[in-house]
Amino acid sequence: MLAFDSNTMRFGKGSMSNKSAPKRSYDRTWEEIEDMLARAEVKRSDWKVWFEECKKNDDRDGMKEAARNHKALDGVVKTLKWALGEEGISNPLD
């Protein structure tokens, strides 16, 4: 069976047995995905506010944490928009 190796970023003969493959139900509704997107956008906005607050207080560690989490949520938001098929959203891995 052909499998994707995330370490080499290539396809090859997989040695992974079915027991170690992740179990996926594929039972999320579009509504659940849209709700997750809305929640991710709110959390991303909250981290932006926290960044500005830390900046005002000269809290560099807080700024780093906020920037890191904001950037991570950028990826989450883009991926969810891509999964929903939103126009103008390219492959989230690009």
BANUTOR-804489 format. One record per atom (N, C-alpha, C): residue number from 1; atom name; x, y, z. Coordinates in nm, 4 decimals, always signed. Each point is the difference from the previous one (the first is absolute). Layout:
BEGIN
dodo->NUM | fivex->CA | x->X | y->Y | z->Z
...
This chain:
BEGIN
dodo->1 | fivex->N | x->+0.0842 | y->-0.1177 | z->+0.0000
dodo->1 | fivex->CA | x->-0.0842 | y->+0.1177 | z->+0.0000
dodo->1 | fivex->C | x->+0.0890 | y->+0.1244 | z->+0.0000
dodo->2 | fivex->N | x->-0.0375 | y->+0.1011 | z->-0.0774
dodo->2 | fivex->CA | x->+0.0716 | y->+0.1259 | z->-0.0082
dodo->2 | fivex->C | x->-0.0410 | y->+0.0868 | z->+0.1185
dodo->3 | fivex->N | x->+0.0984 | y->+0.0557 | z->+0.0706
dodo->3 | fivex->CA | x->-0.0276 | y->+0.0826 | z->+0.1175
dodo->3 | fivex->C | x->+0.0864 | y->+0.1251 | z->-0.0039
dodo->4 | fivex->N | x->-0.0491 | y->+0.1076 | z->+0.0602
dodo->4 | fivex->CA | x->+0.0743 | y->+0.1257 | z->+0.0066
dodo->4 | fivex->C | x->+0.0848 | y->+0.0012 | z->+0.1260
dodo->5 | fivex->N | x->+0.1286 | y->+0.0279 | z->-0.0150
dodo->5 | fivex->CA | x->+0.0917 | y->+0.0093 | z->+0.1134
dodo->5 | fivex->C | x->+0.0230 | y->+0.1476 | z->+0.0295
dodo->6 | fivex->N | x->-0.0537 | y->+0.0486 | z->+0.1128
dodo->6 | fivex->CA | x->+0.0113 | y->+0.1419 | z->+0.0325
dodo->6 | fivex->C | x->+0.1433 | y->+0.0398 | z->+0.0361
dodo->7 | fivex->N | x->+0.0854 | y->-0.0955 | z->+0.0307
dodo->7 | fivex->CA | x->+0.1396 | y->+0.0319 | z->+0.0297
dodo->7 | fivex->C | x->+0.0778 | y->+0.0336 | z->-0.1264
dodo->8 | fivex->N | x->-0.0249 | y->-0.0754 | z->-0.1064
dodo->8 | fivex->CA | x->+0.0705 | y->+0.0234 | z->-0.1255
dodo->8 | fivex->C | x->-0.0812 | y->+0.0847 | z->-0.0968
dodo->9 | fivex->N | x->-0.1293 | y->+0.0200 | z->+0.0316
dodo->9 | fivex->CA | x->-0.0936 | y->+0.0740 | z->-0.0849
dodo->9 | fivex->C | x->-0.0129 | y->-0.0661 | z->-0.1376
dodo->10 | fivex->N | x->+0.0025 | y->-0.1354 | z->+0.0005
dodo->10 | fivex->CA | x->-0.0121 | y->-0.0761 | z->-0.1238
dodo->10 | fivex->C | x->-0.0922 | y->-0.1189 | z->+0.0196
dodo->11 | fivex->N | x->-0.0488 | y->-0.0502 | z->-0.1114
dodo->11 | fivex->CA | x->-0.0803 | y->-0.1214 | z->+0.0031
dodo->11 | fivex->C | x->+0.0915 | y->-0.1197 | z->-0.0170
dodo->12 | fivex->N | x->-0.0321 | y->-0.1072 | z->+0.0674
dodo->12 | fivex->CA | x->+0.0781 | y->-0.1218 | z->-0.0120
dodo->12 | fivex->C | x->-0.0794 | y->-0.1169 | z->+0.0536
dodo->13 | fivex->N | x->+0.0628 | y->-0.1147 | z->-0.0013
dodo->13 | fivex->CA | x->-0.0668 | y->-0.1181 | z->+0.0536
dodo->13 | fivex->C | x->-0.0064 | y->+0.0124 | z->+0.1506
dodo->14 | fivex->N | x->-0.1201 | y->+0.0039 | z->+0.0505
dodo->14 | fivex->CA | x->-0.0197 | y->+0.0178 | z->+0.1432
dodo->14 | fivex->C | x->+0.0184 | y->-0.1290 | z->+0.0766
dodo->15 | fivex->N | x->+0.0615 | y->+0.0126 | z->+0.1151
dodo->15 | fivex->CA | x->+0.0151 | y->-0.1163 | z->+0.0861
dodo->15 | fivex->C | x->-0.0972 | y->+0.0078 | z->+0.1170
dodo->16 | fivex->N | x->-0.0852 | y->+0.1027 | z->-0.0013
dodo->16 | fivex->CA | x->-0.0931 | y->+0.0206 | z->+0.1089
dodo->16 | fivex->C | x->-0.1161 | y->-0.0987 | z->-0.0120
dodo->17 | fivex->N | x->-0.0263 | y->-0.0718 | z->+0.1063
dodo->17 | fivex->CA | x->-0.1125 | y->-0.0928 | z->-0.0030
dodo->17 | fivex->C | x->-0.1297 | y->+0.0754 | z->+0.0224
dodo->18 | fivex->N | x->-0.1111 | y->-0.0634 | z->-0.0334
dodo->18 | fivex->CA | x->-0.1298 | y->+0.0637 | z->+0.0208
dodo->18 | fivex->C | x->-0.0259 | y->+0.0310 | z->+0.1463
dodo->19 | fivex->N | x->+0.0617 | y->-0.0762 | z->+0.0902
dodo->19 | fivex->CA | x->-0.0204 | y->+0.0240 | z->+0.1429
dodo->19 | fivex->C | x->+0.0584 | y->+0.1327 | z->+0.0443
dodo->20 | fivex->N | x->+0.1084 | y->+0.0442 | z->-0.0630
dodo->20 | fivex->CA | x->+0.0623 | y->+0.1253 | z->+0.0412
dodo->20 | fivex->C | x->-0.0516 | y->+0.1203 | z->-0.0782
dodo->21 | fivex->N | x->-0.0788 | y->-0.0231 | z->-0.1022
dodo->21 | fivex->CA | x->-0.0581 | y->+0.1102 | z->-0.0763
dodo->21 | fivex->C | x->-0.1062 | y->+0.0694 | z->+0.0843
dodo->22 | fivex->N | x->-0.0083 | y->+0.1327 | z->-0.0118
dodo->22 | fivex->CA | x->-0.1010 | y->+0.0707 | z->+0.0796
dodo->22 | fivex->C | x->-0.1410 | y->-0.0416 | z->-0.0398
dodo->23 | fivex->N | x->-0.0855 | y->-0.0080 | z->+0.0983
dodo->23 | fivex->CA | x->-0.1409 | y->-0.0320 | z->-0.0256
dodo->23 | fivex->C | x->-0.0746 | y->+0.1313 | z->-0.0215
dodo->24 | fivex->N | x->-0.0635 | y->+0.0130 | z->-0.1130
dodo->24 | fivex->CA | x->-0.0733 | y->+0.1224 | z->-0.0329
dodo->24 | fivex->C | x->-0.1454 | y->-0.0348 | z->-0.0278
dodo->25 | fivex->N | x->-0.0877 | y->+0.0781 | z->+0.0587
dodo->25 | fivex->CA | x->-0.1427 | y->-0.0282 | z->-0.0169
dodo->25 | fivex->C | x->-0.0598 | y->+0.0732 | z->-0.1200
dodo->26 | fivex->N | x->+0.0611 | y->+0.1115 | z->-0.0395
dodo->26 | fivex->CA | x->-0.0524 | y->+0.0816 | z->-0.1102
dodo->26 | fivex->C | x->-0.1462 | y->+0.0374 | z->+0.0226
dodo->27 | fivex->N | x->-0.0351 | y->+0.0247 | z->+0.1254
dodo->27 | fivex->CA | x->-0.1404 | y->+0.0312 | z->+0.0276
dodo->27 | fivex->C | x->-0.0217 | y->+0.1435 | z->+0.0490
dodo->28 | fivex->N | x->+0.0957 | y->+0.0879 | z->-0.0240
dodo->28 | fivex->CA | x->-0.0193 | y->+0.1402 | z->+0.0354
dodo->28 | fivex->C | x->-0.0960 | y->+0.0633 | z->-0.1008
dodo->29 | fivex->N | x->-0.0873 | y->+0.0844 | z->+0.0509
dodo->29 | fivex->CA | x->-0.0920 | y->+0.0704 | z->-0.0902
dodo->29 | fivex->C | x->+0.0654 | y->+0.1293 | z->-0.0456
dodo->30 | fivex->N | x->-0.0523 | y->+0.0559 | z->-0.1091
dodo->30 | fivex->CA | x->+0.0503 | y->+0.1292 | z->-0.0464
dodo->30 | fivex->C | x->-0.0241 | y->+0.1056 | z->+0.1074
dodo->31 | fivex->N | x->-0.1099 | y->-0.0119 | z->+0.0707
dodo->31 | fivex->CA | x->-0.0318 | y->+0.0943 | z->+0.1076
dodo->31 | fivex->C | x->+0.1062 | y->-0.0064 | z->+0.1105
dodo->32 | fivex->N | x->+0.0432 | y->-0.1204 | z->+0.0353
dodo->32 | fivex->CA | x->+0.1054 | y->-0.0148 | z->+0.1017
dodo->32 | fivex->C | x->+0.1308 | y->+0.0641 | z->-0.0463
dodo->33 | fivex->N | x->+0.0323 | y->-0.0185 | z->-0.1267
dodo->33 | fivex->CA | x->+0.1235 | y->+0.0563 | z->-0.0538
dodo->33 | fivex->C | x->-0.0099 | y->+0.1529 | z->-0.0033
dodo->34 | fivex->N | x->-0.1153 | y->+0.0528 | z->-0.0403
dodo->34 | fivex->CA | x->-0.0189 | y->+0.1453 | z->-0.0016
dodo->34 | fivex->C | x->+0.0041 | y->+0.0587 | z->+0.1409
dodo->35 | fivex->N | x->-0.0537 | y->-0.0741 | z->+0.0975
dodo->35 | fivex->CA | x->+0.0060 | y->+0.0442 | z->+0.1394
dodo->35 | fivex->C | x->+0.1447 | y->+0.0022 | z->+0.0481
dodo->36 | fivex->N | x->+0.0753 | y->-0.1013 | z->-0.0349
dodo->36 | fivex->CA | x->+0.1414 | y->-0.0054 | z->+0.0377
dodo->36 | fivex->C | x->+0.0756 | y->+0.1169 | z->-0.0627
dodo->37 | fivex->N | x->-0.0320 | y->+0.0333 | z->-0.1246
dodo->37 | fivex->CA | x->+0.0627 | y->+0.1134 | z->-0.0672
dodo->37 | fivex->C | x->-0.0304 | y->+0.1296 | z->+0.0751
dodo->38 | fivex->N | x->-0.1253 | y->+0.0205 | z->+0.0361
dodo->38 | fivex->CA | x->-0.0380 | y->+0.1215 | z->+0.0732
dodo->38 | fivex->C | x->+0.0735 | y->+0.0080 | z->+0.1333
dodo->39 | fivex->N | x->+0.0093 | y->-0.1115 | z->+0.0696
dodo->39 | fivex->CA | x->+0.0706 | y->-0.0030 | z->+0.1293
dodo->39 | fivex->C | x->+0.1485 | y->+0.0283 | z->-0.0176
dodo->40 | fivex->N | x->+0.0597 | y->-0.0552 | z->-0.1061
dodo->40 | fivex->CA | x->+0.1420 | y->+0.0228 | z->-0.0266
dodo->40 | fivex->C | x->+0.0265 | y->+0.1471 | z->-0.0320
dodo->41 | fivex->N | x->-0.0911 | y->+0.0621 | z->-0.0739
dodo->41 | fivex->CA | x->+0.0165 | y->+0.1420 | z->-0.0334
dodo->41 | fivex->C | x->-0.0099 | y->+0.0878 | z->+0.1251
dodo->42 | fivex->N | x->-0.0884 | y->-0.0355 | z->+0.0910
dodo->42 | fivex->CA | x->-0.0125 | y->+0.0750 | z->+0.1258
dodo->42 | fivex->C | x->+0.1268 | y->-0.0168 | z->+0.0834
dodo->43 | fivex->N | x->+0.0482 | y->-0.1225 | z->+0.0118
dodo->43 | fivex->CA | x->+0.1221 | y->-0.0250 | z->+0.0781
dodo->43 | fivex->C | x->+0.1195 | y->+0.0733 | z->-0.0610
dodo->44 | fivex->N | x->+0.0068 | y->+0.0010 | z->-0.1329
dodo->44 | fivex->CA | x->+0.1094 | y->+0.0702 | z->-0.0674
dodo->44 | fivex->C | x->-0.0065 | y->+0.1498 | z->+0.0311
dodo->45 | fivex->N | x->-0.1196 | y->+0.0551 | z->-0.0030
dodo->45 | fivex->CA | x->-0.0192 | y->+0.1410 | z->+0.0335
dodo->45 | fivex->C | x->+0.0388 | y->+0.0280 | z->+0.1452
dodo->46 | fivex->N | x->-0.0373 | y->-0.0909 | z->+0.0897
dodo->46 | fivex->CA | x->+0.0360 | y->+0.0149 | z->+0.1414
dodo->46 | fivex->C | x->+0.1516 | y->+0.0040 | z->+0.0185
dodo->47 | fivex->N | x->+0.0721 | y->-0.0852 | z->-0.0743
dodo->47 | fivex->CA | x->+0.1454 | y->-0.0007 | z->+0.0112
dodo->47 | fivex->C | x->+0.0596 | y->+0.1300 | z->-0.0537
dodo->48 | fivex->N | x->-0.0618 | y->+0.0579 | z->-0.1019
dodo->48 | fivex->CA | x->+0.0465 | y->+0.1288 | z->-0.0540
dodo->48 | fivex->C | x->-0.0159 | y->+0.1088 | z->+0.1064
dodo->49 | fivex->N | x->-0.1147 | y->+0.0004 | z->+0.0686
dodo->49 | fivex->CA | x->-0.0244 | y->+0.0962 | z->+0.1073
dodo->49 | fivex->C | x->+0.1021 | y->-0.0199 | z->+0.1126
dodo->50 | fivex->N | x->+0.0256 | y->-0.1275 | z->+0.0340
dodo->50 | fivex->CA | x->+0.0955 | y->-0.0296 | z->+0.1056
dodo->50 | fivex->C | x->+0.1408 | y->+0.0465 | z->-0.0392
dodo->51 | fivex->N | x->+0.0360 | y->-0.0170 | z->-0.1260
dodo->51 | fivex->CA | x->+0.1297 | y->+0.0469 | z->-0.0493
dodo->51 | fivex->C | x->+0.0141 | y->+0.1500 | z->+0.0231
dodo->52 | fivex->N | x->-0.1025 | y->+0.0758 | z->-0.0387
dodo->52 | fivex->CA | x->+0.0041 | y->+0.1454 | z->+0.0148
dodo->52 | fivex->C | x->+0.0085 | y->+0.0408 | z->+0.1466
dodo->53 | fivex->N | x->-0.0712 | y->-0.0732 | z->+0.0860
dodo->53 | fivex->CA | x->+0.0059 | y->+0.0267 | z->+0.1442
dodo->53 | fivex->C | x->+0.1414 | y->-0.0256 | z->+0.0534
dodo->54 | fivex->N | x->+0.0587 | y->-0.1108 | z->-0.0409
dodo->54 | fivex->CA | x->+0.1365 | y->-0.0321 | z->+0.0429
dodo->54 | fivex->C | x->+0.0999 | y->+0.1024 | z->-0.0528
dodo->55 | fivex->N | x->-0.0219 | y->+0.0455 | z->-0.1223
dodo->55 | fivex->CA | x->+0.0881 | y->+0.1000 | z->-0.0603
dodo->55 | fivex->C | x->-0.0037 | y->+0.1292 | z->+0.0809
dodo->56 | fivex->N | x->-0.1214 | y->+0.0391 | z->+0.0404
dodo->56 | fivex->CA | x->-0.0168 | y->+0.1201 | z->+0.0811
dodo->56 | fivex->C | x->+0.0744 | y->-0.0115 | z->+0.1330
dodo->57 | fivex->N | x->+0.0031 | y->-0.1214 | z->+0.0553
dodo->57 | fivex->CA | x->+0.0631 | y->-0.0244 | z->+0.1297
dodo->57 | fivex->C | x->+0.1452 | y->-0.0458 | z->-0.0117
dodo->58 | fivex->N | x->+0.0530 | y->+0.0031 | z->-0.1215
dodo->58 | fivex->CA | x->+0.1379 | y->-0.0423 | z->-0.0267
dodo->58 | fivex->C | x->+0.0266 | y->-0.1431 | z->+0.0489
dodo->59 | fivex->N | x->-0.0986 | y->-0.0867 | z->-0.0199
dodo->59 | fivex->CA | x->+0.0094 | y->-0.1418 | z->+0.0382
dodo->59 | fivex->C | x->+0.0403 | y->-0.0800 | z->-0.1235
dodo->60 | fivex->N | x->+0.1301 | y->-0.0147 | z->-0.0207
dodo->60 | fivex->CA | x->+0.0493 | y->-0.0670 | z->-0.1212
dodo->60 | fivex->C | x->-0.0374 | y->-0.1477 | z->-0.0041
dodo->61 | fivex->N | x->+0.0035 | y->-0.0673 | z->+0.1143
dodo->61 | fivex->CA | x->-0.0386 | y->-0.1414 | z->+0.0016
dodo->61 | fivex->C | x->-0.1471 | y->-0.0161 | z->-0.0356
dodo->62 | fivex->N | x->-0.0835 | y->+0.0882 | z->+0.0520
dodo->62 | fivex->CA | x->-0.1425 | y->-0.0034 | z->-0.0338
dodo->62 | fivex->C | x->-0.0236 | y->+0.0286 | z->-0.1468
dodo->63 | fivex->N | x->+0.0776 | y->+0.0943 | z->-0.0540
dodo->63 | fivex->CA | x->-0.0114 | y->+0.0319 | z->-0.1426
dodo->63 | fivex->C | x->+0.0371 | y->-0.1208 | z->-0.0856
dodo->64 | fivex->N | x->+0.1066 | y->-0.0704 | z->+0.0390
dodo->64 | fivex->CA | x->+0.0421 | y->-0.1190 | z->-0.0754
dodo->64 | fivex->C | x->-0.1081 | y->-0.1079 | z->+0.0021
dodo->65 | fivex->N | x->-0.0551 | y->-0.0232 | z->+0.1181
dodo->65 | fivex->CA | x->-0.1053 | y->-0.1016 | z->+0.0129
dodo->65 | fivex->C | x->-0.1214 | y->+0.0375 | z->-0.0846
dodo->66 | fivex->N | x->-0.0400 | y->+0.1268 | z->+0.0080
dodo->66 | fivex->CA | x->-0.1170 | y->+0.0453 | z->-0.0756
dodo->66 | fivex->C | x->+0.0250 | y->-0.0102 | z->-0.1506
dodo->67 | fivex->N | x->+0.1185 | y->+0.0417 | z->-0.0437
dodo->67 | fivex->CA | x->+0.0326 | y->-0.0055 | z->-0.1432
dodo->67 | fivex->C | x->+0.0016 | y->-0.1440 | z->-0.0496
dodo->68 | fivex->N | x->+0.0588 | y->-0.0881 | z->+0.0793
dodo->68 | fivex->CA | x->+0.0081 | y->-0.1422 | z->-0.0374
dodo->68 | fivex->C | x->-0.1406 | y->-0.0610 | z->-0.0131
dodo->69 | fivex->N | x->-0.0851 | y->+0.0268 | z->+0.0978
dodo->69 | fivex->CA | x->-0.1350 | y->-0.0560 | z->-0.0035
dodo->69 | fivex->C | x->-0.0855 | y->+0.0631 | z->-0.1095
dodo->70 | fivex->N | x->+0.0173 | y->+0.1297 | z->-0.0229
dodo->70 | fivex->CA | x->-0.0730 | y->+0.0675 | z->-0.1074
dodo->70 | fivex->C | x->+0.0380 | y->-0.0613 | z->-0.1343
dodo->71 | fivex->N | x->+0.1299 | y->-0.0216 | z->-0.0206
dodo->71 | fivex->CA | x->+0.0479 | y->-0.0579 | z->-0.1267
dodo->71 | fivex->C | x->-0.0510 | y->-0.1426 | z->-0.0180
dodo->72 | fivex->N | x->-0.0013 | y->-0.0777 | z->+0.1072
dodo->72 | fivex->CA | x->-0.0518 | y->-0.1371 | z->-0.0081
dodo->72 | fivex->C | x->-0.1476 | y->+0.0012 | z->-0.0393
dodo->73 | fivex->N | x->-0.0748 | y->+0.0927 | z->+0.0567
dodo->73 | fivex->CA | x->-0.1424 | y->+0.0073 | z->-0.0324
dodo->73 | fivex->C | x->-0.0232 | y->+0.0512 | z->-0.1419
dodo->74 | fivex->N | x->+0.0950 | y->+0.0768 | z->-0.0560
dodo->74 | fivex->CA | x->-0.0088 | y->+0.0359 | z->-0.1420
dodo->74 | fivex->C | x->-0.0075 | y->-0.1272 | z->-0.0840
dodo->75 | fivex->N | x->+0.0845 | y->-0.0977 | z->+0.0351
dodo->75 | fivex->CA | x->+0.0006 | y->-0.1273 | z->-0.0724
dodo->75 | fivex->C | x->-0.1286 | y->-0.0775 | z->+0.0191
dodo->76 | fivex->N | x->-0.0523 | y->+0.0000 | z->+0.1212
dodo->76 | fivex->CA | x->-0.1261 | y->-0.0690 | z->+0.0286
dodo->76 | fivex->C | x->-0.1125 | y->+0.0628 | z->-0.0820
dodo->77 | fivex->N | x->-0.0074 | y->+0.1332 | z->+0.0026
dodo->77 | fivex->CA | x->-0.1061 | y->+0.0711 | z->-0.0734
dodo->77 | fivex->C | x->+0.0100 | y->-0.0290 | z->-0.1493
dodo->78 | fivex->N | x->+0.1200 | y->+0.0077 | z->-0.0553
dodo->78 | fivex->CA | x->+0.0167 | y->-0.0250 | z->-0.1434
dodo->78 | fivex->C | x->-0.0388 | y->-0.1431 | z->-0.0352
dodo->79 | fivex->N | x->+0.0392 | y->-0.0954 | z->+0.0840
dodo->79 | fivex->CA | x->-0.0314 | y->-0.1402 | z->-0.0261
dodo->79 | fivex->C | x->-0.1507 | y->-0.0250 | z->+0.0049
dodo->80 | fivex->N | x->-0.0671 | y->+0.0579 | z->+0.0977
dodo->80 | fivex->CA | x->-0.1454 | y->-0.0187 | z->+0.0091
dodo->80 | fivex->C | x->-0.0715 | y->+0.0661 | z->-0.1178
dodo->81 | fivex->N | x->+0.0457 | y->+0.1182 | z->-0.0386
dodo->81 | fivex->CA | x->-0.0596 | y->+0.0665 | z->-0.1173
dodo->81 | fivex->C | x->+0.0225 | y->-0.0846 | z->-0.1254
dodo->82 | fivex->N | x->+0.1195 | y->-0.0583 | z->-0.0118
dodo->82 | fivex->CA | x->+0.0304 | y->-0.0862 | z->-0.1146
dodo->82 | fivex->C | x->-0.0911 | y->-0.1223 | z->+0.0002
dodo->83 | fivex->N | x->-0.0177 | y->-0.0613 | z->+0.1186
dodo->83 | fivex->CA | x->-0.0853 | y->-0.1183 | z->+0.0107
dodo->83 | fivex->C | x->-0.1440 | y->+0.0314 | z->-0.0380
dodo->84 | fivex->N | x->-0.0430 | y->+0.1223 | z->+0.0298
dodo->84 | fivex->CA | x->-0.1358 | y->+0.0417 | z->-0.0352
dodo->84 | fivex->C | x->-0.0118 | y->+0.0427 | z->-0.1463
dodo->85 | fivex->N | x->+0.1130 | y->+0.0069 | z->-0.0691
dodo->85 | fivex->CA | x->-0.0017 | y->+0.0359 | z->-0.1415
dodo->85 | fivex->C | x->-0.0183 | y->+0.1480 | z->-0.0251
dodo->86 | fivex->N | x->+0.0431 | y->+0.0842 | z->+0.0937
dodo->86 | fivex->CA | x->-0.0176 | y->+0.1444 | z->-0.0164
dodo->86 | fivex->C | x->+0.0798 | y->+0.0506 | z->-0.1195
dodo->87 | fivex->N | x->-0.0641 | y->+0.0829 | z->-0.0808
dodo->87 | fivex->CA | x->+0.0649 | y->+0.0575 | z->-0.1178
dodo->87 | fivex->C | x->+0.1213 | y->+0.0802 | z->+0.0399
dodo->88 | fivex->N | x->+0.1071 | y->-0.0136 | z->-0.0780
dodo->88 | fivex->CA | x->+0.1205 | y->+0.0788 | z->+0.0220
dodo->88 | fivex->C | x->+0.0961 | y->-0.0585 | z->+0.1022
dodo->89 | fivex->N | x->-0.0341 | y->-0.1128 | z->+0.0600
dodo->89 | fivex->CA | x->+0.0885 | y->-0.0615 | z->+0.0978
dodo->89 | fivex->C | x->+0.0796 | y->-0.1101 | z->-0.0688
dodo->90 | fivex->N | x->+0.1309 | y->+0.0211 | z->-0.0061
dodo->90 | fivex->CA | x->+0.0861 | y->-0.0984 | z->-0.0650
dodo->90 | fivex->C | x->+0.0339 | y->-0.1113 | z->+0.0974
dodo->91 | fivex->N | x->+0.0716 | y->-0.0976 | z->-0.0490
dodo->91 | fivex->CA | x->+0.0444 | y->-0.1130 | z->+0.0801
dodo->91 | fivex->C | x->+0.0680 | y->+0.0509 | z->+0.1279
dodo->92 | fivex->N | x->-0.0441 | y->-0.0412 | z->+0.1169
dodo->92 | fivex->CA | x->+0.0588 | y->+0.0507 | z->+0.1241
dodo->92 | fivex->C | x->+0.1468 | y->-0.0397 | z->+0.0200
dodo->93 | fivex->N | x->+0.0485 | y->-0.0955 | z->-0.0763
dodo->93 | fivex->CA | x->+0.1400 | y->-0.0406 | z->+0.0132
dodo->93 | fivex->C | x->+0.0943 | y->+0.0848 | z->-0.0840
dodo->94 | fivex->N | x->-0.0578 | y->+0.0848 | z->-0.0854
dodo->94 | fivex->CA | x->+0.0841 | y->+0.0880 | z->-0.0844
dodo->94 | fivex->C | x->+0.0407 | y->+0.1236 | z->+0.0758
